[in-house]
């Protein structure tokens, strides 16, 4: 078994959007954890893999509705895979 710890930061389109994104954080975290739990350690390593992961996570935000329209970028600020 492997362990991954990933920390994200969101860049919102406007400062006023921050509260709306924060209000949906439980749903966002749930969707992200569900997606990431299906990934292997190899699928999370390397710059191409991280770019694909961020694209997939942005897609999850779009599926959640409003957060996808409010978030401009996702930044991975910490990644540990053991």
C-alpha positions as a printed Julia matrix, in Angstrom:
82×3 Matrix{Float64}:
   0.0    0.0     0.0
   1.06   3.56   -0.71
   0.32   6.83    0.98
  -0.06  10.19   -0.73
  -0.41  13.58    0.86
  -1.3   16.39   -1.5
  -1.91  20.02   -0.63
  -3.71  22.34   -3.06
  -4.26  26.05   -3.38
  -6.94  27.58   -5.57
  -6.67  30.78   -7.53
 -10.16  32.22   -7.75
 -11.31  34.49  -10.54
 -12.29  37.31   -8.16
 -11.83  37.9    -4.44
 -15.59  37.76   -3.92
 -15.57  34.16   -5.25
 -13.4   32.93   -2.38
 -16.3   32.64    0.08
 -18.36  30.63   -2.4
 -15.51  28.19   -2.99
 -14.82  27.86    0.74
 -18.49  27.12    1.38
 -18.28  24.16   -1.02
 -15.01  22.78    0.38
 -16.57  19.63    1.87
 -17.94  18.67   -1.57
 -14.68  19.62   -3.27
 -12.58  17.59   -0.83
 -14.91  14.61   -1.19
 -14.66  14.69   -5.0
 -10.87  15.12   -4.91
 -10.37  12.28   -2.43
 -12.6    9.97   -4.46
 -10.63  10.73   -7.62
  -7.19  10.51   -6.01
  -7.97   7.26   -4.22
  -8.23   5.59   -7.63
  -4.76   6.77   -8.7
  -1.57   4.73   -8.36
   1.68   6.16   -7.04
   3.05   6.17  -10.57
   0.06   8.18  -11.8
   0.95  10.94   -9.34
   4.64  11.24  -10.13
   6.27  13.49  -12.7
   5.29  16.81  -14.19
   3.08  15.29  -16.91
   1.21  13.25  -14.32
   0.66  16.31  -12.15
  -0.61  18.3   -15.14
  -3.1   15.5   -15.94
  -4.16  15.36  -12.29
  -4.78  19.11  -12.12
  -6.78  18.95  -15.36
  -8.88  16.1   -13.97
  -9.47  17.97  -10.71
 -10.57  21.07  -12.63
 -13.01  18.8   -14.45
 -14.37  17.65  -11.09
 -14.87  21.28  -10.08
 -16.83  21.82  -13.3
 -19.02  18.82  -12.45
 -19.74  20.38   -9.05
 -21.09  23.49  -10.78
 -20.24  26.87   -9.33
 -16.72  26.03   -8.04
 -15.58  25.18  -11.56
 -16.62  28.61  -12.8
 -14.99  30.38   -9.84
 -11.58  28.68   -9.8
  -9.02  29.88  -12.33
  -6.13  27.53  -11.4
  -5.28  24.71   -9.04
  -1.74  24.74   -7.65
  -0.2   21.68   -6.01
   1.82  23.15   -3.16
   2.91  19.92   -1.49
   3.14  16.32   -2.67
   4.45  13.35   -0.72
   4.07   9.8    -2.04
   5.38   6.97    0.15
